[in-house]
Amino acid sequence: MTDEEGLVWHQLEQLDQRVLEQGEPLELSDGTRAILTGGARFVAISPKDAEDALRGVSTATTLLGEIRRRIRAASFRLGDADSLADRLREKGDLAGARKALEDALAVEVVPHYKEQLEIRLDYQATFEAIFLTGHVEEDFHPWGQIRALSLRVRQGKPLEPRDDLREFLRKTAPSVAISEAEAEELLDAEKGAEALLAMMLMRMEDGKQRIFQALYQMIRCEEAGDLEGARQQLREVLAVELVPQYRRMAEENLSRLDRPSSEE
């Protein structure tokens, strides 16, 4: 999303809240017309249709509602496709994961969300290539490669301990709190690459489950007004979590909770 699109998005959200949520009457000022024109372009409503809608307050309000509907539908569609593709990928159904994304792309009309689905299909294609060949890709997300290589091993496919693979594992190990020395020791053992992959994946998945469960409980505590309970959820994560990314997530949320409300 470009800076210009981000600005349009923010302005649309504000207009949506005032008019469609709070019931304020829409005023067709030059600024409002510009926001709705940009919003219509964002969700692939033709310039002519947008221009026609902006001839009156009633039709302009209907236009705002259609823009909101398209954005929400596209957002839900992307989220559903992401969730389904992730579940199928974890099960090893790579064709199913790809189809989930392709099906969403086939019906998507909002350019921003079409682009997001295309990015995910590119990710899926690279994931499949790593799974099929066992070769690492220099520019692909390291944790995505760990998942693809681990899936390859789980499905009984050979993993050749080439120099580039060993170097990738050494470099990626610290991201899951395994030192390069620990990684080297594992790699020196028979089937060490497989053992290191299994350990890395376990830390990734255990940490993911732990932090997201804690964040879910944190939100519930916040909504109930129990800020100390919310903080405790994060402290419990920090007491056991090793993976730097998940520790940062816990620390950032704990820092937010610890700030005086006047600073938020």
Summary of the structure (lengths in Angstrom):
residues: 264
radius of gyration: 23.7
end to end distance: 26.0
largest distance: 74.6
contacts: 782
relative contact order: 0.05
helix: 80%
strand: 0%
